[in-house]
């Protein structure tokens, strides 16, 4: 089940290169916002929030 894959995702294995690519290719895209995710599908806002949480975790984890 996809939700279990997201729950089990190992955030500690994200490299700085991977995060930079996510920020440029996904988060940095001008159409990447909550309203567009909400219009796209019922589940897209959940993924939008998940990506943001993973990004936040990445930067907090790096500071510790």
PDBQT receptor file of N, H, CA, C and O in Angstrom, charges set to zero:
ATOM      1  N   UNK A   1       0.848  -1.182   0.000  1.00  0.00    +0.000 N 
ATOM      2  CA  UNK A   1       0.000   0.000   0.000  1.00  0.00    +0.000 C 
ATOM      3  C   UNK A   1       0.894   1.247   0.000  1.00  0.00    +0.000 C 
ATOM      4  O   UNK A   1       1.896   1.303   0.713  1.00  0.00    +0.000 OA
ATOM      5  N   UNK A   2       0.520   2.232  -0.802  1.00  0.00    +0.000 N 
ATOM      6  H   UNK A   2      -0.294   2.186  -1.381  1.00  0.00    +0.000 HD
ATOM      7  CA  UNK A   2       1.327   3.440  -0.952  1.00  0.00    +0.000 C 
ATOM      8  C   UNK A   2       1.515   4.193   0.350  1.00  0.00    +0.000 C 
ATOM      9  O   UNK A   2       2.600   4.713   0.608  1.00  0.00    +0.000 OA
ATOM     10  N   UNK A   3       0.481   4.262   1.174  1.00  0.00    +0.000 N 
ATOM     11  H   UNK A   3      -0.400   3.839   0.964  1.00  0.00    +0.000 HD
ATOM     12  CA  UNK A   3       0.621   4.993   2.435  1.00  0.00    +0.000 C 
ATOM     13  C   UNK A   3       1.696   4.373   3.327  1.00  0.00    +0.000 C 
ATOM     14  O   UNK A   3       2.397   5.096   4.034  1.00  0.00    +0.000 OA
ATOM     15  N   UNK A   4       1.836   3.060   3.307  1.00  0.00    +0.000 N 
ATOM     16  H   UNK A   4       1.266   2.473   2.732  1.00  0.00    +0.000 HD
ATOM     17  CA  UNK A   4       2.871   2.403   4.099  1.00  0.00    +0.000 C 
ATOM     18  C   UNK A   4       4.260   2.722   3.544  1.00  0.00    +0.000 C 
ATOM     19  O   UNK A   4       5.215   2.857   4.309  1.00  0.00    +0.000 OA
ATOM     20  N   UNK A   5       4.376   2.843   2.235  1.00  0.00    +0.000 N 
ATOM     21  H   UNK A   5       3.600   2.734   1.614  1.00  0.00    +0.000 HD
ATOM     22  CA  UNK A   5       5.652   3.211   1.613  1.00  0.00    +0.000 C 
ATOM     23  C   UNK A   5       6.066   4.604   2.088  1.00  0.00    +0.000 C 
ATOM     24  O   UNK A   5       7.236   4.830   2.397  1.00  0.00    +0.000 OA
ATOM     25  N   UNK A   6       5.133   5.519   2.147  1.00  0.00    +0.000 N 
ATOM     26  H   UNK A   6       4.183   5.336   1.895  1.00  0.00    +0.000 HD
ATOM     27  CA  UNK A   6       5.437   6.871   2.620  1.00  0.00    +0.000 C 
ATOM     28  C   UNK A   6       5.799   6.867   4.095  1.00  0.00    +0.000 C 
ATOM     29  O   UNK A   6       6.704   7.590   4.511  1.00  0.00    +0.000 OA
ATOM     30  N   UNK A   7       5.117   6.077   4.880  1.00  0.00    +0.000 N 
ATOM     31  H   UNK A   7       4.381   5.489   4.542  1.00  0.00    +0.000 HD
ATOM     32  CA  UNK A   7       5.406   5.977   6.309  1.00  0.00    +0.000 C 
ATOM     33  C   UNK A   7       6.795   5.391   6.537  1.00  0.00    +0.000 C 
ATOM     34  O   UNK A   7       7.530   5.850   7.412  1.00  0.00    +0.000 OA
ATOM     35  N   UNK A   8       7.155   4.377   5.751  1.00  0.00    +0.000 N 
ATOM     36  H   UNK A   8       6.558   4.005   5.040  1.00  0.00    +0.000 HD
ATOM     37  CA  UNK A   8       8.428   3.685   5.921  1.00  0.00    +0.000 C 
ATOM     38  C   UNK A   8       9.595   4.378   5.210  1.00  0.00    +0.000 C 
ATOM     39  O   UNK A   8      10.734   3.925   5.325  1.00  0.00    +0.000 OA
ATOM     40  N   UNK A   9       9.340   5.448   4.492  1.00  0.00    +0.000 N 
ATOM     41  H   UNK A   9       8.415   5.817   4.399  1.00  0.00    +0.000 HD
ATOM     42  CA  UNK A   9      10.384   6.139   3.744  1.00  0.00    +0.000 C 
ATOM     43  C   UNK A   9      11.493   6.584   4.696  1.00  0.00    +0.000 C 
ATOM     44  O   UNK A   9      11.221   7.225   5.711  1.00  0.00    +0.000 OA
ATOM     45  N   UNK A  10      12.736   6.245   4.370  1.00  0.00    +0.000 N 
ATOM     46  H   UNK A  10      12.956   5.724   3.546  1.00  0.00    +0.000 HD
ATOM     47  CA  UNK A  10      13.873   6.572   5.231  1.00  0.00    +0.000 C 
ATOM     48  C   UNK A  10      14.418   7.956   4.871  1.00  0.00    +0.000 C 
ATOM     49  O   UNK A  10      15.262   8.095   3.986  1.00  0.00    +0.000 OA
ATOM     50  N   UNK A  11      13.927   8.960   5.565  1.00  0.00    +0.000 N 
ATOM     51  H   UNK A  11      13.241   8.848   6.284  1.00  0.00    +0.000 HD
ATOM     52  CA  UNK A  11      14.310  10.349   5.298  1.00  0.00    +0.000 C 
ATOM     53  C   UNK A  11      15.780  10.605   5.578  1.00  0.00    +0.000 C 
ATOM     54  O   UNK A  11      16.356  11.543   5.027  1.00  0.00    +0.000 OA
ATOM     55  N   UNK A  12      16.387   9.804   6.407  1.00  0.00    +0.000 N 
ATOM     56  H   UNK A  12      15.920   9.042   6.854  1.00  0.00    +0.000 HD
ATOM     57  CA  UNK A  12      17.788  10.027   6.771  1.00  0.00    +0.000 C 
ATOM     58  C   UNK A  12      18.754   9.695   5.627  1.00  0.00    +0.000 C 
ATOM     59  O   UNK A  12      19.939  10.017   5.713  1.00  0.00    +0.000 OA
ATOM     60  N   UNK A  13      18.275   9.067   4.578  1.00  0.00    +0.000 N 
ATOM     61  H   UNK A  13      17.312   8.805   4.508  1.00  0.00    +0.000 HD
ATOM     62  CA  UNK A  13      19.141   8.696   3.455  1.00  0.00    +0.000 C 
ATOM     63  C   UNK A  13      19.073   9.693   2.303  1.00  0.00    +0.000 C 
ATOM     64  O   UNK A  13      19.622   9.431   1.232  1.00  0.00    +0.000 OA
ATOM     65  N   UNK A  14      18.415  10.820   2.502  1.00  0.00    +0.000 N 
ATOM     66  H   UNK A  14      17.970  11.032   3.372  1.00  0.00    +0.000 HD
ATOM     67  CA  UNK A  14      18.356  11.840   1.458  1.00  0.00    +0.000 C 
ATOM     68  C   UNK A  14      19.666  12.618   1.463  1.00  0.00    +0.000 C 
ATOM     69  O   UNK A  14      20.085  13.139   2.496  1.00  0.00    +0.000 OA
ATOM     70  N   UNK A  15      20.299  12.690   0.317  1.00  0.00    +0.000 N 
ATOM     71  H   UNK A  15      19.959  12.267  -0.523  1.00  0.00    +0.000 HD
ATOM     72  CA  UNK A  15      21.549  13.433   0.199  1.00  0.00    +0.000 C 
ATOM     73  C   UNK A  15      21.248  14.896  -0.112  1.00  0.00    +0.000 C 
ATOM     74  O   UNK A  15      20.135  15.231  -0.518  1.00  0.00    +0.000 OA
ATOM     75  N   UNK A  16      22.236  15.764   0.077  1.00  0.00    +0.000 N 
ATOM     76  H   UNK A  16      23.140  15.492   0.407  1.00  0.00    +0.000 HD
ATOM     77  CA  UNK A  16      22.066  17.173  -0.248  1.00  0.00    +0.000 C 
ATOM     78  C   UNK A  16      21.808  17.332  -1.747  1.00  0.00    +0.000 C 
ATOM     79  O   UNK A  16      21.030  18.196  -2.152  1.00  0.00    +0.000 OA
ATOM     80  N   UNK A  17      22.451  16.511  -2.566  1.00  0.00    +0.000 N 
ATOM     81  H   UNK A  17      23.083  15.809  -2.237  1.00  0.00    +0.000 HD
ATOM     82  CA  UNK A  17      22.234  16.568  -4.008  1.00  0.00    +0.000 C 
ATOM     83  C   UNK A  17      20.796  16.208  -4.362  1.00  0.00    +0.000 C 
ATOM     84  O   UNK A  17      20.182  16.848  -5.216  1.00  0.00    +0.000 OA
ATOM     85  N   UNK A  18      20.267  15.192  -3.708  1.00  0.00    +0.000 N 
ATOM     86  H   UNK A  18      20.766  14.672  -3.014  1.00  0.00    +0.000 HD
ATOM     87  CA  UNK A  18      18.893  14.773  -3.941  1.00  0.00    +0.000 C 
ATOM     88  C   UNK A  18      17.926  15.882  -3.533  1.00  0.00    +0.000 C 
ATOM     89  O   UNK A  18      16.976  16.175  -4.259  1.00  0.00    +0.000 OA
ATOM     90  N   UNK A  19      18.163  16.499  -2.378  1.00  0.00    +0.000 N 
ATOM     91  H   UNK A  19      18.935  16.261  -1.788  1.00  0.00    +0.000 HD
ATOM     92  CA  UNK A  19      17.273  17.560  -1.919  1.00  0.00    +0.000 C 
ATOM     93  C   UNK A  19      17.357  18.768  -2.845  1.00  0.00    +0.000 C 
ATOM     94  O   UNK A  19      16.340  19.400  -3.131  1.00  0.00    +0.000 OA
ATOM     95  N   UNK A  20      18.542  19.091  -3.307  1.00  0.00    +0.000 N 
ATOM     96  H   UNK A  20      19.368  18.578  -3.075  1.00  0.00    +0.000 HD
ATOM     97  CA  UNK A  20      18.683  20.215  -4.242  1.00  0.00    +0.000 C 
ATOM     98  C   UNK A  20      17.914  19.942  -5.532  1.00  0.00    +0.000 C 
ATOM     99  O   UNK A  20      17.283  20.842  -6.086  1.00  0.00    +0.000 OA
ATOM    100  N   UNK A  21      17.967  18.727  -5.996  1.00  0.00    +0.000 N 
ATOM    101  H   UNK A  21      18.479  17.996  -5.546  1.00  0.00    +0.000 HD
ATOM    102  CA  UNK A  21      17.231  18.362  -7.214  1.00  0.00    +0.000 C 
ATOM    103  C   UNK A  21      15.725  18.456  -6.979  1.00  0.00    +0.000 C 
ATOM    104  O   UNK A  21      14.999  18.949  -7.843  1.00  0.00    +0.000 OA
ATOM    105  N   UNK A  22      15.249  17.998  -5.839  1.00  0.00    +0.000 N 
ATOM    106  H   UNK A  22      15.838  17.597  -5.137  1.00  0.00    +0.000 HD
ATOM    107  CA  UNK A  22      13.824  18.097  -5.500  1.00  0.00    +0.000 C 
ATOM    108  C   UNK A  22      13.402  19.564  -5.449  1.00  0.00    +0.000 C 
ATOM    109  O   UNK A  22      12.340  19.930  -5.954  1.00  0.00    +0.000 OA
ATOM    110  N   UNK A  23      14.235  20.394  -4.838  1.00  0.00    +0.000 N 
ATOM    111  H   UNK A  23      15.098  20.097  -4.428  1.00  0.00    +0.000 HD
ATOM    112  CA  UNK A  23      13.889  21.809  -4.718  1.00  0.00    +0.000 C 
ATOM    113  C   UNK A  23      13.863  22.510  -6.073  1.00  0.00    +0.000 C 
ATOM    114  O   UNK A  23      13.018  23.376  -6.296  1.00  0.00    +0.000 OA
ATOM    115  N   UNK A  24      14.762  22.159  -6.971  1.00  0.00    +0.000 N 
ATOM    116  H   UNK A  24      15.449  21.455  -6.790  1.00  0.00    +0.000 HD
ATOM    117  CA  UNK A  24      14.814  22.807  -8.287  1.00  0.00    +0.000 C 
ATOM    118  C   UNK A  24      13.712  22.261  -9.202  1.00  0.00    +0.000 C 
ATOM    119  O   UNK A  24      12.978  23.029  -9.824  1.00  0.00    +0.000 OA
ATOM    120  N   UNK A  25      13.603  20.943  -9.278  1.00  0.00    +0.000 N 
ATOM    121  H   UNK A  25      14.200  20.319  -8.773  1.00  0.00    +0.000 HD
ATOM    122  CA  UNK A  25      12.715  20.330 -10.259  1.00  0.00    +0.000 C 
ATOM    123  C   UNK A  25      11.264  20.221  -9.810  1.00  0.00    +0.000 C 
ATOM    124  O   UNK A  25      10.368  20.128 -10.649  1.00  0.00    +0.000 OA
ATOM    125  N   UNK A  26      11.018  20.230  -8.518  1.00  0.00    +0.000 N 
ATOM    126  H   UNK A  26      11.746  20.305  -7.836  1.00  0.00    +0.000 HD
ATOM    127  CA  UNK A  26       9.645  20.059  -8.035  1.00  0.00    +0.000 C 
ATOM    128  C   UNK A  26       9.189  21.283  -7.255  1.00  0.00    +0.000 C 
ATOM    129  O   UNK A  26       8.302  22.012  -7.699  1.00  0.00    +0.000 OA
ATOM    130  N   UNK A  27       9.786  21.506  -6.109  1.00  0.00    +0.000 N 
ATOM    131  H   UNK A  27      10.506  20.914  -5.748  1.00  0.00    +0.000 HD
ATOM    132  CA  UNK A  27       9.343  22.590  -5.236  1.00  0.00    +0.000 C 
ATOM    133  C   UNK A  27       9.544  23.951  -5.893  1.00  0.00    +0.000 C 
ATOM    134  O   UNK A  27       8.735  24.857  -5.689  1.00  0.00    +0.000 OA
ATOM    135  N   UNK A  28      10.591  24.107  -6.666  1.00  0.00    +0.000 N 
ATOM    136  H   UNK A  28      11.248  23.371  -6.831  1.00  0.00    +0.000 HD
ATOM    137  CA  UNK A  28      10.879  25.386  -7.294  1.00  0.00    +0.000 C 
ATOM    138  C   UNK A  28      10.045  25.696  -8.516  1.00  0.00    +0.000 C 
ATOM    139  O   UNK A  28      10.123  26.804  -9.048  1.00  0.00    +0.000 OA
ATOM    140  N   UNK A  29       9.259  24.760  -8.969  1.00  0.00    +0.000 N 
ATOM    141  H   UNK A  29       9.196  23.860  -8.537  1.00  0.00    +0.000 HD
ATOM    142  CA  UNK A  29       8.429  24.973 -10.147  1.00  0.00    +0.000 C 
ATOM    143  C   UNK A  29       7.339  25.983  -9.806  1.00  0.00    +0.000 C 
ATOM    144  O   UNK A  29       6.723  25.909  -8.743  1.00  0.00    +0.000 OA
ATOM    145  N   UNK A  30       7.109  26.920 -10.710  1.00  0.00    +0.000 N 
ATOM    146  H   UNK A  30       7.609  26.980 -11.573  1.00  0.00    +0.000 HD
ATOM    147  CA  UNK A  30       6.159  28.005 -10.430  1.00  0.00    +0.000 C 
ATOM    148  C   UNK A  30       4.732  27.520 -10.184  1.00  0.00    +0.000 C 
ATOM    149  O   UNK A  30       3.962  28.203  -9.509  1.00  0.00    +0.000 OA
ATOM    150  N   UNK A  31       4.370  26.368 -10.713  1.00  0.00    +0.000 N 
ATOM    151  H   UNK A  31       4.996  25.813 -11.262  1.00  0.00    +0.000 HD
ATOM    152  CA  UNK A  31       3.020  25.837 -10.510  1.00  0.00    +0.000 C 
ATOM    153  C   UNK A  31       2.894  24.954  -9.270  1.00  0.00    +0.000 C 
ATOM    154  O   UNK A  31       1.818  24.432  -8.979  1.00  0.00    +0.000 OA
ATOM    155  N   UNK A  32       3.990  24.793  -8.550  1.00  0.00    +0.000 N 
ATOM    156  H   UNK A  32       4.864  25.217  -8.786  1.00  0.00    +0.000 HD
ATOM    157  CA  UNK A  32       3.975  23.927  -7.364  1.00  0.00    +0.000 C 
ATOM    158  C   UNK A  32       3.433  24.716  -6.180  1.00  0.00    +0.000 C 
ATOM    159  O   UNK A  32       4.167  25.456  -5.526  1.00  0.00    +0.000 OA
ATOM    160  N   UNK A  33       2.139  24.549  -5.910  1.00  0.00    +0.000 N 
ATOM    161  H   UNK A  33       1.542  23.948  -6.441  1.00  0.00    +0.000 HD
ATOM    162  CA  UNK A  33       1.527  25.193  -4.754  1.00  0.00    +0.000 C 
ATOM    163  C   UNK A  33       0.322  24.367  -4.306  1.00  0.00    +0.000 C 
ATOM    164  O   UNK A  33      -0.169  23.503  -5.032  1.00  0.00    +0.000 OA
ATOM    165  N   UNK A  34      -0.128  24.652  -3.113  1.00  0.00    +0.000 N 
ATOM    166  H   UNK A  34       0.271  25.354  -2.523  1.00  0.00    +0.000 HD
ATOM    167  CA  UNK A  34      -1.200  23.861  -2.514  1.00  0.00    +0.000 C 
ATOM    168  C   UNK A  34      -2.482  23.942  -3.333  1.00  0.00    +0.000 C 
ATOM    169  O   UNK A  34      -3.154  22.928  -3.522  1.00  0.00    +0.000 OA
ATOM    170  N   UNK A  35      -2.830  25.120  -3.817  1.00  0.00    +0.000 N 
ATOM    171  H   UNK A  35      -2.284  25.943  -3.663  1.00  0.00    +0.000 HD
ATOM    172  CA  UNK A  35      -4.076  25.274  -4.581  1.00  0.00    +0.000 C 
ATOM    173  C   UNK A  35      -4.073  24.411  -5.842  1.00  0.00    +0.000 C 
ATOM    174  O   UNK A  35      -5.081  23.781  -6.159  1.00  0.00    +0.000 OA
ATOM    175  N   UNK A  36      -2.965  24.377  -6.553  1.00  0.00    +0.000 N 
ATOM    176  H   UNK A  36      -2.145  24.889  -6.295  1.00  0.00    +0.000 HD
ATOM    177  CA  UNK A  36      -2.878  23.531  -7.748  1.00  0.00    +0.000 C 
ATOM    178  C   UNK A  36      -2.935  22.054  -7.379  1.00  0.00    +0.000 C 
ATOM    179  O   UNK A  36      -3.551  21.257  -8.087  1.00  0.00    +0.000 OA
ATOM    180  N   UNK A  37      -2.302  21.694  -6.284  1.00  0.00    +0.000 N 
ATOM    181  H   UNK A  37      -1.802  22.341  -5.709  1.00  0.00    +0.000 HD
ATOM    182  CA  UNK A  37      -2.373  20.300  -5.829  1.00  0.00    +0.000 C 
ATOM    183  C   UNK A  37      -3.809  19.931  -5.490  1.00  0.00    +0.000 C 
ATOM    184  O   UNK A  37      -4.271  18.842  -5.832  1.00  0.00    +0.000 OA
ATOM    185  N   UNK A  38      -4.508  20.824  -4.826  1.00  0.00    +0.000 N 
ATOM    186  H   UNK A  38      -4.133  21.708  -4.548  1.00  0.00    +0.000 HD
ATOM    187  CA  UNK A  38      -5.894  20.575  -4.434  1.00  0.00    +0.000 C 
ATOM    188  C   UNK A  38      -6.785  20.405  -5.674  1.00  0.00    +0.000 C 
ATOM    189  O   UNK A  38      -7.671  19.551  -5.692  1.00  0.00    +0.000 OA
ATOM    190  N   UNK A  39      -6.549  21.207  -6.691  1.00  0.00    +0.000 N 
ATOM    191  H   UNK A  39      -5.829  21.901  -6.676  1.00  0.00    +0.000 HD
ATOM    192  CA  UNK A  39      -7.338  21.097  -7.923  1.00  0.00    +0.000 C 
ATOM    193  C   UNK A  39      -6.997  19.821  -8.702  1.00  0.00    +0.000 C 
ATOM    194  O   UNK A  39      -7.840  19.303  -9.434  1.00  0.00    +0.000 OA
ATOM    195  N   UNK A  40      -5.786  19.319  -8.553  1.00  0.00    +0.000 N 
ATOM    196  H   UNK A  40      -5.101  19.740  -7.959  1.00  0.00    +0.000 HD
ATOM    197  CA  UNK A  40      -5.342  18.161  -9.326  1.00  0.00    +0.000 C 
ATOM    198  C   UNK A  40      -6.052  16.876  -8.908  1.00  0.00    +0.000 C 
ATOM    199  O   UNK A  40      -6.498  16.106  -9.759  1.00  0.00    +0.000 OA
ATOM    200  N   UNK A  41      -6.155  16.647  -7.613  1.00  0.00    +0.000 N 
ATOM    201  H   UNK A  41      -5.793  17.273  -6.922  1.00  0.00    +0.000 HD
ATOM    202  CA  UNK A  41      -6.816  15.433  -7.123  1.00  0.00    +0.000 C 
ATOM    203  C   UNK A  41      -7.018  15.542  -5.615  1.00  0.00    +0.000 C 
ATOM    204  O   UNK A  41      -6.507  16.456  -4.967  1.00  0.00    +0.000 OA
ATOM    205  N   UNK A  42      -7.761  14.605  -5.080  1.00  0.00    +0.000 N 
ATOM    206  H   UNK A  42      -8.176  13.863  -5.606  1.00  0.00    +0.000 HD
ATOM    207  CA  UNK A  42      -7.999  14.600  -3.633  1.00  0.00    +0.000 C 
ATOM    208  C   UNK A  42      -6.759  14.210  -2.853  1.00  0.00    +0.000 C 
ATOM    209  O   UNK A  42      -6.574  14.664  -1.724  1.00  0.00    +0.000 OA
ATOM    210  N   UNK A  43      -5.902  13.374  -3.434  1.00  0.00    +0.000 N 
ATOM    211  H   UNK A  43      -6.052  13.005  -4.352  1.00  0.00    +0.000 HD
ATOM    212  CA  UNK A  43      -4.718  12.924  -2.710  1.00  0.00    +0.000 C 
ATOM    213  C   UNK A  43      -3.509  13.824  -2.920  1.00  0.00    +0.000 C 
ATOM    214  O   UNK A  43      -2.576  13.778  -2.118  1.00  0.00    +0.000 OA
ATOM    215  N   UNK A  44      -3.490  14.636  -3.964  1.00  0.00    +0.000 N 
ATOM    216  H   UNK A  44      -4.248  14.673  -4.616  1.00  0.00    +0.000 HD
ATOM    217  CA  UNK A  44      -2.323  15.477  -4.257  1.00  0.00    +0.000 C 
ATOM    218  C   UNK A  44      -1.947  16.415  -3.108  1.00  0.00    +0.000 C 
ATOM    219  O   UNK A  44      -0.756  16.587  -2.850  1.00  0.00    +0.000 OA
ATOM    220  N   UNK A  45      -2.906  17.029  -2.405  1.00  0.00    +0.000 N 
ATOM    221  H   UNK A  45      -3.874  16.889  -2.614  1.00  0.00    +0.000 HD
ATOM    222  CA  UNK A  45      -2.498  17.880  -1.272  1.00  0.00    +0.000 C 
ATOM    223  C   UNK A  45      -1.772  17.106  -0.174  1.00  0.00    +0.000 C 
ATOM    224  O   UNK A  45      -0.917  17.660   0.516  1.00  0.00    +0.000 OA
ATOM    225  N   UNK A  46      -2.106  15.851  -0.013  1.00  0.00    +0.000 N 
ATOM    226  H   UNK A  46      -2.802  15.401  -0.574  1.00  0.00    +0.000 HD
ATOM    227  CA  UNK A  46      -1.418  15.029   0.982  1.00  0.00    +0.000 C 
ATOM    228  C   UNK A  46       0.043  14.827   0.590  1.00  0.00    +0.000 C 
ATOM    229  O   UNK A  46       0.930  14.900   1.440  1.00  0.00    +0.000 OA
ATOM    230  N   UNK A  47       0.295  14.574  -0.691  1.00  0.00    +0.000 N 
ATOM    231  H   UNK A  47      -0.426  14.515  -1.381  1.00  0.00    +0.000 HD
ATOM    232  CA  UNK A  47       1.666  14.444  -1.170  1.00  0.00    +0.000 C 
ATOM    233  C   UNK A  47       2.397  15.778  -1.076  1.00  0.00    +0.000 C 
ATOM    234  O   UNK A  47       3.582  15.821  -0.747  1.00  0.00    +0.000 OA
ATOM    235  N   UNK A  48       1.690  16.864  -1.365  1.00  0.00    +0.000 N 
ATOM    236  H   UNK A  48       0.727  16.829  -1.632  1.00  0.00    +0.000 HD
ATOM    237  CA  UNK A  48       2.265  18.199  -1.249  1.00  0.00    +0.000 C 
ATOM    238  C   UNK A  48       2.760  18.424   0.179  1.00  0.00    +0.000 C 
ATOM    239  O   UNK A  48       3.885  18.877   0.391  1.00  0.00    +0.000 OA
ATOM    240  N   UNK A  49       1.912  18.106   1.149  1.00  0.00    +0.000 N 
ATOM    241  H   UNK A  49       0.998  17.738   0.976  1.00  0.00    +0.000 HD
ATOM    242  CA  UNK A  49       2.295  18.256   2.555  1.00  0.00    +0.000 C 
ATOM    243  C   UNK A  49       3.436  17.317   2.931  1.00  0.00    +0.000 C 
ATOM    244  O   UNK A  49       4.334  17.695   3.683  1.00  0.00    +0.000 OA
ATOM    245  N   UNK A  50       3.401  16.091   2.405  1.00  0.00    +0.000 N 
ATOM    246  H   UNK A  50       2.671  15.784   1.794  1.00  0.00    +0.000 HD
ATOM    247  CA  UNK A  50       4.437  15.108   2.720  1.00  0.00    +0.000 C 
ATOM    248  C   UNK A  50       5.794  15.570   2.210  1.00  0.00    +0.000 C 
ATOM    249  O   UNK A  50       6.788  15.475   2.930  1.00  0.00    +0.000 OA
ATOM    250  N   UNK A  51       5.848  16.068   0.984  1.00  0.00    +0.000 N 
ATOM    251  H   UNK A  51       5.040  16.145   0.400  1.00  0.00    +0.000 HD
ATOM    252  CA  UNK A  51       7.114  16.562   0.429  1.00  0.00    +0.000 C 
ATOM    253  C   UNK A  51       7.643  17.707   1.285  1.00  0.00    +0.000 C 
ATOM    254  O   UNK A  51       8.839  17.769   1.567  1.00  0.00    +0.000 OA
ATOM    255  N   UNK A  52       6.761  18.609   1.697  1.00  0.00    +0.000 N 
ATOM    256  H   UNK A  52       5.789  18.559   1.468  1.00  0.00    +0.000 HD
ATOM    257  CA  UNK A  52       7.176  19.712   2.558  1.00  0.00    +0.000 C 
ATOM    258  C   UNK A  52       7.708  19.229   3.897  1.00  0.00    +0.000 C 
ATOM    259  O   UNK A  52       8.698  19.757   4.404  1.00  0.00    +0.000 OA
ATOM    260  N   UNK A  53       7.053  18.228   4.468  1.00  0.00    +0.000 N 
ATOM    261  H   UNK A  53       6.249  17.800   4.056  1.00  0.00    +0.000 HD
ATOM    262  CA  UNK A  53       7.498  17.690   5.754  1.00  0.00    +0.000 C 
ATOM    263  C   UNK A  53       8.853  17.004   5.626  1.00  0.00    +0.000 C 
ATOM    264  O   UNK A  53       9.707  17.143   6.501  1.00  0.00    +0.000 OA
ATOM    265  N   UNK A  54       9.048  16.267   4.542  1.00  0.00    +0.000 N 
ATOM    266  H   UNK A  54       8.354  16.154   3.832  1.00  0.00    +0.000 HD
ATOM    267  CA  UNK A  54      10.335  15.603   4.314  1.00  0.00    +0.000 C 
ATOM    268  C   UNK A  54      11.431  16.653   4.146  1.00  0.00    +0.000 C 
ATOM    269  O   UNK A  54      12.530  16.497   4.677  1.00  0.00    +0.000 OA
ATOM    270  N   UNK A  55      11.134  17.716   3.413  1.00  0.00    +0.000 N 
ATOM    271  H   UNK A  55      10.241  17.843   2.981  1.00  0.00    +0.000 HD
ATOM    272  CA  UNK A  55      12.110  18.799   3.231  1.00  0.00    +0.000 C 
ATOM    273  C   UNK A  55      12.450  19.450   4.568  1.00  0.00    +0.000 C 
ATOM    274  O   UNK A  55      13.622  19.681   4.865  1.00  0.00    +0.000 OA
ATOM    275  N   UNK A  56      11.435  19.746   5.374  1.00  0.00    +0.000 N 
ATOM    276  H   UNK A  56      10.482  19.559   5.133  1.00  0.00    +0.000 HD
ATOM    277  CA  UNK A  56      11.678  20.339   6.700  1.00  0.00    +0.000 C 
ATOM    278  C   UNK A  56      12.523  19.415   7.562  1.00  0.00    +0.000 C 
ATOM    279  O   UNK A  56      13.465  19.863   8.216  1.00  0.00    +0.000 OA
ATOM    280  N   UNK A  57      12.192  18.126   7.566  1.00  0.00    +0.000 N 
ATOM    281  H   UNK A  57      11.427  17.762   7.035  1.00  0.00    +0.000 HD
ATOM    282  CA  UNK A  57      12.944  17.152   8.335  1.00  0.00    +0.000 C 
ATOM    283  C   UNK A  57      14.402  17.132   7.882  1.00  0.00    +0.000 C 
ATOM    284  O   UNK A  57      15.312  17.087   8.709  1.00  0.00    +0.000 OA
ATOM    285  N   UNK A  58      14.617  17.164   6.580  1.00  0.00    +0.000 N 
ATOM    286  H   UNK A  58      13.878  17.200   5.908  1.00  0.00    +0.000 HD
ATOM    287  CA  UNK A  58      15.963  17.127   6.022  1.00  0.00    +0.000 C 
ATOM    288  C   UNK A  58      16.816  18.251   6.596  1.00  0.00    +0.000 C 
ATOM    289  O   UNK A  58      17.943  18.014   7.032  1.00  0.00    +0.000 OA
ATOM    290  N   UNK A  59      16.289  19.469   6.601  1.00  0.00    +0.000 N 
ATOM    291  H   UNK A  59      15.373  19.662   6.248  1.00  0.00    +0.000 HD
ATOM    292  CA  UNK A  59      17.082  20.608   7.075  1.00  0.00    +0.000 C 
ATOM    293  C   UNK A  59      17.245  20.619   8.593  1.00  0.00    +0.000 C 
ATOM    294  O   UNK A  59      18.291  21.025   9.099  1.00  0.00    +0.000 OA
ATOM    295  N   UNK A  60      16.238  20.184   9.313  1.00  0.00    +0.000 N 
ATOM    296  H   UNK A  60      15.388  19.854   8.903  1.00  0.00    +0.000 HD
ATOM    297  CA  UNK A  60      16.377  20.078  10.773  1.00  0.00    +0.000 C 
ATOM    298  C   UNK A  60      17.381  18.993  11.118  1.00  0.00    +0.000 C 
ATOM    299  O   UNK A  60      18.224  19.189  11.993  1.00  0.00    +0.000 OA
ATOM    300  N   UNK A  61      17.304  17.858  10.448  1.00  0.00    +0.000 N 
ATOM    301  H   UNK A  61      16.619  17.700   9.738  1.00  0.00    +0.000 HD
ATOM    302  CA  UNK A  61      18.198  16.737  10.690  1.00  0.00    +0.000 C 
ATOM    303  C   UNK A  61      19.651  17.128  10.413  1.00  0.00    +0.000 C 
ATOM    304  O   UNK A  61      20.553  16.687  11.125  1.00  0.00    +0.000 OA
ATOM    305  N   UNK A  62      19.885  17.941   9.401  1.00  0.00    +0.000 N 
ATOM    306  H   UNK A  62      19.153  18.299   8.822  1.00  0.00    +0.000 HD
ATOM    307  CA  UNK A  62      21.247  18.377   9.058  1.00  0.00    +0.000 C 
ATOM    308  C   UNK A  62      21.833  19.290  10.112  1.00  0.00    +0.000 C 
ATOM    309  O   UNK A  62      23.047  19.306  10.313  1.00  0.00    +0.000 OA
ATOM    310  N   UNK A  63      20.974  20.063  10.800  1.00  0.00    +0.000 N 
ATOM    311  H   UNK A  63      19.987  20.050  10.637  1.00  0.00    +0.000 HD
ATOM    312  CA  UNK A  63      21.469  21.005  11.814  1.00  0.00    +0.000 C 
ATOM    313  C   UNK A  63      21.852  20.311  13.092  1.00  0.00    +0.000 C 
ATOM    314  O   UNK A  63      22.653  20.843  13.860  1.00  0.00    +0.000 OA
ATOM    315  N   UNK A  64      21.311  19.150  13.343  1.00  0.00    +0.000 N 
ATOM    316  H   UNK A  64      20.660  18.718  12.718  1.00  0.00    +0.000 HD
ATOM    317  CA  UNK A  64      21.562  18.458  14.610  1.00  0.00    +0.000 C 
ATOM    318  C   UNK A  64      22.879  17.730  14.571  1.00  0.00    +0.000 C 
ATOM    319  O   UNK A  64      23.260  17.089  15.550  1.00  0.00    +0.000 OA
TER     320      UNK A  64
